[in-house]
Amino acid sequence: MSERVRNLKEIFPGDIGALDGTLIHAVVPLNQQTRYIGRGRGRGDCFQNVLAMCDFNMIFTYVWVGWEGIAHDARVLREVAFDPNSRFPFPPPNKYYLCDASYPNTRGFFTPYRNTRYWLADFRRRRVVTKEEKFNHAHAQLRNVIKRAYGVLKARFPILKQIVCYPFPKQIEVVVACFAIHNFIRRCNIQDQLFMEYDESVMFTVEEDHGGGNVEEIVEVQWGASQDNGYMANLRD
């Protein structure tokens, strides 16, 4: 772990990783395509929405694949988290994953302030001013690890951008295999050019917008007890 990441983790001592969704190309039957067309993509291509978590070494610690591309990120998290068959790794008490504003700010899931600058590119234009901006800037820098992990994954496996026309269950297996090979390379400390290119010292601003939806949709899929939501809001403040 670099000194920069260690310094950021001092701001978020309960952080155990980052969580986000990403869209991966899918081939589905014509009568199912409406549910798999990715948000904001414009071309009518189909995607599956993948939910994953990673640690600060860009190793994926949990992956759930196969959701429709149109599904909102927060809905995917809610359905997966409360599916008894998903083996979802809820954080221990007083620990949390860093998430973007597409997700609920509830116990175990720490999001930035909404209606405040958040994406790293936004902070290149002018310096941070308010406490909310300072928080969001630090949050975005640390959470960026999952963007970089996705960047390595998709650069290594072009099939994720143009999947072969396998039956959909086989497409899911291909995606899972790609995540597994990614982890194998990283865990074995193999000298890998892609991991070096996406190292935080040189690629700290990789960002991917896969169309997670808007605030109105987030409210509809809000979850967690009110005291849990209040706990995380107070912690953020």
C-alpha positions in Angstrom: 0.0 0.0 0.0 1.4 3.4 -1.0 2.0 6.3 1.4 -0.7 8.2 -0.4 -3.3 5.5 0.2 -2.2 5.1 3.8 -2.7 8.8 4.4 -6.2 8.7 2.9 -7.1 5.7 4.9 -6.4 7.7 8.1 -9.4 9.8 7.1 -11.5 6.7 6.7 -10.2 4.3 9.4 -13.2 2.0 9.0 -12.8 1.5 5.3 -12.3 -2.1 4.1 -12.6 -1.6 0.4 -14.6 0.0 -2.4 -17.8 -1.1 -4.1 -19.2 -0.2 -7.5 -21.1 -1.5 -10.5 -19.9 -1.7 -14.1 -21.5 -2.6 -17.4 -20.2 -5.6 -19.4 -21.4 -6.3 -22.9 -24.0 -9.0 -23.2 -25.8 -10.9 -26.0 -29.4 -11.7 -25.1 -32.5 -12.9 -27.0 -34.5 -10.2 -28.8 -37.5 -10.5 -26.4 -35.2 -9.7 -23.4 -33.1 -6.9 -24.9 -35.2 -4.0 -23.4 -34.0 -5.0 -19.9 -30.4 -5.2 -20.9 -29.9 -2.0 -22.8 -27.4 0.1 -20.8 -28.3 3.5 -19.4 -27.1 6.4 -21.4 -25.3 4.3 -24.0 -27.4 5.5 -27.0 -26.4 2.7 -29.4 -28.9 0.1 -28.2 -26.2 -2.3 -27.1 -27.0 -4.8 -24.4 -25.1 -5.1 -21.1 -25.2 -7.0 -17.9 -24.7 -5.0 -14.7 -21.9 -6.4 -12.5 -21.5 -5.6 -8.8 -18.1 -6.0 -7.4 -15.9 -5.0 -4.4 -12.1 -4.7 -4.2 -9.4 -4.1 -1.7 -6.7 -1.5 -1.9 -4.4 -3.9 -3.9 -7.0 -4.0 -6.8 -8.0 -7.5 -5.8 -11.7 -8.2 -6.2 -13.1 -9.6 -3.0 -16.7 -10.2 -4.2 -18.4 -10.3 -7.6 -22.0 -10.7 -8.6 -22.9 -10.9 -12.3 -25.8 -11.2 -14.6 -28.1 -8.3 -13.7 -29.9 -6.4 -16.4 -28.1 -3.4 -17.8 -31.1 -1.2 -17.1 -31.1 -2.1 -13.3 -30.2 0.8 -11.0 -26.9 0.2 -9.0 -28.7 0.6 -5.6 -31.3 -1.9 -6.6 -28.7 -4.4 -7.6 -26.9 -4.0 -4.2 -30.1 -4.3 -2.3 -31.3 -7.4 -4.0 -27.9 -9.1 -3.8 -27.2 -8.1 -0.2 -30.5 -9.6 1.0 -30.4 -12.7 -1.2 -29.6 -15.6 1.2 -27.8 -17.4 -1.6 -25.5 -14.6 -2.5 -23.1 -15.0 0.5 -22.9 -11.2 0.5 -20.0 -10.1 2.8 -21.6 -7.4 5.0 -18.9 -5.3 6.7 -18.1 -6.0 10.4 -19.5 -3.4 12.9 -18.0 0.1 12.5 -16.5 -0.9 9.1 -17.7 0.1 5.7 -17.2 0.1 1.9 -16.8 3.3 0.0 -19.5 3.8 -2.6 -20.5 6.6 -4.9 -23.8 8.6 -4.6 -25.7 6.0 -6.6 -25.9 3.9 -3.3 -27.6 4.6 0.0 -25.5 6.1 2.8 -26.4 3.5 5.4 -24.4 1.5 7.9 -21.7 -0.4 6.1 -21.8 1.7 2.9 -20.2 5.2 3.0 -21.1 7.6 0.2 -20.1 11.2 -0.6 -22.2 14.3 -0.1 -24.7 14.8 -3.0 -25.1 18.0 -4.9 -21.4 18.7 -4.2 -18.4 18.2 -6.5 -17.2 14.6 -6.4 -15.6 13.3 -9.6 -11.8 13.7 -9.6 -11.9 15.6 -12.9 -14.0 18.2 -11.3 -11.3 19.1 -8.8 -8.7 19.8 -11.5 -10.6 23.0 -12.4 -10.5 24.7 -9.0 -9.3 23.9 -5.5 -11.5 22.4 -2.8 -13.2 25.0 -0.6 -16.0 23.7 1.7 -15.7 20.8 4.2 -18.1 18.8 2.0 -15.8 19.3 -1.0 -12.8 18.3 1.0 -14.6 15.2 2.2 -15.7 14.3 -1.3 -12.2 14.8 -2.8 -10.6 12.4 -0.3 -13.5 9.9 -0.7 -13.1 10.0 -4.5 -9.4 9.5 -4.4 -9.6 6.5 -2.2 -12.6 4.9 -3.9 -10.9 5.3 -7.2 -9.2 2.0 -6.6 -12.2 0.1 -7.9 -12.2 2.2 -11.1 -8.6 1.3 -11.7 -9.3 -2.4 -11.0 -12.1 -2.3 -13.5 -9.7 -0.5 -15.9 -7.1 -3.3 -15.6 -9.8 -6.0 -16.0 -11.3 -4.6 -19.2 -8.0 -3.7 -20.8 -6.8 -7.3 -20.3 -10.0 -9.0 -21.5 -11.4 -7.3 -24.6 -14.1 -10.0 -24.7 -15.8 -8.0 -21.9 -16.4 -5.2 -24.3 -17.7 -7.4 -27.1 -18.8 -10.8 -25.7 -19.1 -13.8 -27.9 -22.6 -15.0 -28.7 -22.6 -17.8 -26.1 -25.8 -18.7 -24.2 -26.2 -16.2 -21.4 -25.3 -18.6 -18.5 -22.0 -19.2 -20.4 -21.4 -15.5 -20.8 -21.7 -15.2 -17.0 -19.1 -17.9 -16.6 -16.7 -16.1 -18.9 -17.1 -12.9 -16.9 -16.4 -14.7 -13.6 -13.4 -16.4 -15.1 -11.9 -13.1 -16.1 -12.3 -11.7 -12.6 -10.6 -14.9 -11.2 -7.6 -14.6 -13.6 -7.3 -10.9 -12.7 -7.1 -11.9 -9.0 -4.6 -14.7 -9.7 -2.2 -12.4 -11.4 -2.4 -9.9 -8.7 -2.2 -12.3 -5.8 0.9 -14.1 -7.2 2.7 -10.7 -7.5 3.4 -11.4 -11.2 5.1 -8.4 -12.8 2.3 -7.2 -15.0 2.4 -4.3 -17.3 -1.3 -3.5 -17.0 -1.2 -3.3 -13.2 1.8 -1.1 -13.4 0.0 1.2 -15.9 -3.0 1.5 -13.6 -1.0 1.9 -10.5 -2.3 4.7 -8.3 0.8 6.8 -8.7 0.1 7.3 -12.4 -3.5 6.5 -13.0 -5.3 8.1 -10.0 -8.0 9.7 -12.1 -9.5 6.8 -14.0 -13.2 7.2 -14.0 -16.0 5.3 -15.6 -19.6 6.5 -15.9 -21.8 3.5 -16.6 -25.1 5.4 -16.1 -26.1 4.5 -12.6 -29.3 6.5 -12.6 -30.4 9.7 -11.0 -31.3 10.8 -7.5 -35.0 10.3 -7.9 -34.4 6.7 -8.6 -32.1 6.3 -5.7 -34.8 7.4 -3.3 -37.1 4.7 -4.5 -34.6 2.0 -3.7 -33.5 3.4 -0.3 -32.9 0.8 2.3 -31.5 0.3 5.8 -33.0 1.4 9.1 -33.3 5.1 9.8 -30.8 4.9 12.7 -28.3 3.3 10.3 -28.7 6.0 7.8 -28.4 8.6 10.5 -25.3 7.0 11.9 -23.5 7.2 8.6 -24.6 10.8 8.0 -23.3 11.8 11.4 -20.0 10.0 10.7 -19.6 11.8 7.4 -20.3 15.2 9.0 
